[in-house]
Amino acid sequence: MTEATDLVTRTQDVLTMRRVFGEAIERNGVTVVPVVRFAAGGGAGSGDGGRNGSGGSGGGYGLKAIPAGVFVIRDGAVQWRPAVDVNRVVLGAQLVAIIALLTLRQYLKLRARRTSASAPMGTEPHGQDADASGAGGRMG
């Protein structure tokens, strides 16, 4: 069980405030403080025997750090500058384009159905005669 406790202790050591806010960087009177979004999860377990009489313990955890942006401190004023994830922006634009194309496709299908359903019965398309003999309506 001490292995699981050690795992939890190490996880707590990793997840400190210093990990979320990076070291402040100062250049030419401007201070920049980087900020990270942190996600973590973990689990541990132990056993002292089962059907075969063996015992064991185990555990693990995962961390995910994503840049969130920076605080810019200049002349006593603080500004937040978010980090832009270009991949996420491109993915969002692709999803919007796909949805727009699928919607346009459905609209055009519906419009074609309505147009064909509203045509009067028994009329032929332009340029064709109803004469089945192939004479094209000429008398001869």
N, C-alpha and C positions, 0 to 999 in steps of 0.2 A: 504494500500500500504506500510505502514511502516513495516509490517511483512515480506514482500518480500525484502525490503531494508535491514532489520536486517539479513535475511538469507544470502544475498550476502556478507554482512560485516563479518559475522561469517565464511563463506567459505574462504574469503580472509585471515582471521586470521589463519585459519588452514593451508593454503597453503603458508608457508613461507620457506625460504631457510634452516632454521633450521630443517625442516621436511625432506628435501632431503638429507642433510648431517647431520649425527648424531654427538653426542658429541665425540670429539677426546679422545682416550684412550691411555695413555702412560705407558709402562712397560719396564723396563730394557733398556732404551734408544731407544725403538721402539715405534713409534706413529702410531696408526691405526685410520682411519677415515671411518666409515661406510657410504655407499651411497645406496639410495633407489630410484627406479623408481616410479614416482607418476602419477596417472591418476585420473582426477576428472571431474565431470559433474554435472550440476544442472539446475534447472529451477524453475520459480515462475510465478504466475499469480493471477489476482484478477478480480472480476466482481462486478458491482453495480446493478444488476437486470437482470432478464430474463423474460420469459413468466409468471413465478409465482411470480415475484417481489422480490425474495430473492437475497441477495448479498453474496459475500464470497471471500476469498483469500486462496491461498495455495502455497506450494512449497516444494522442496526437493533437496537433492544432494547426490551423492555417491562418495566415495573415494576408491582407490585401491592402495596399496603400496606393491611393490615387491622388495625384496633385489636384488640389482644390483652387489654389491661387496664391496671391501674396498680399500682404498689407504693406502699403507704401507710406512711409512717414516722411513728410517734407514740410519744413517750416512750421512744425507743430500741428499740421493737418494730417489726418489719416484717411487714406483711400483704399478701398478694396478692389483688387484687379483679379477677376476670376480667370482661371486657366481654361482655355478652350480646347476641347477634345475634338480635333478635326475628324477623326474616324467616326465619332458619334454623329457629328453634323452631316457627314456624307451619307451615312447609313439612314438617317432620318429623311434626307432628301430623296434617296432611292425608294424608301417605303412610300413616301407621298407620291412619287411619280408612278409607281406600280398601281397604287390605289386609283389614281387619276385615270390611267390607261384602262384599267378594268371597268371603271365606271363609264368611261366613254364608249367602250365596247358594248356594254349592256344597253346604253342609250341608243346606239346606232342599230343594234339588233331590234329593239323595241320599235324604233321609228320605221325600220324596214317592214316589220310585221304589220304595223298600222297602215302603212302606205299600200301594201298588197291587199290588205283586208278591205280598204275603202275603195278600191277600183271596182267599177260596175262590172257585173257578171256578163259574159258573152261578148265583151269587147276584145278586140285583138290589139296587140301592141302596134305602134305606128310603123308603117312601111310594109305591113303584111295584110293580105286579103284573106277572107274567110273561104275562098274557093279552094277546095281540096284537090281539084283536077290539075293544079300546077299551071294553069293557063295565065295566072296572074290577073284575072279579071278582064282580059282582052277578048274581044269578040272577033272571030275571025274567019 
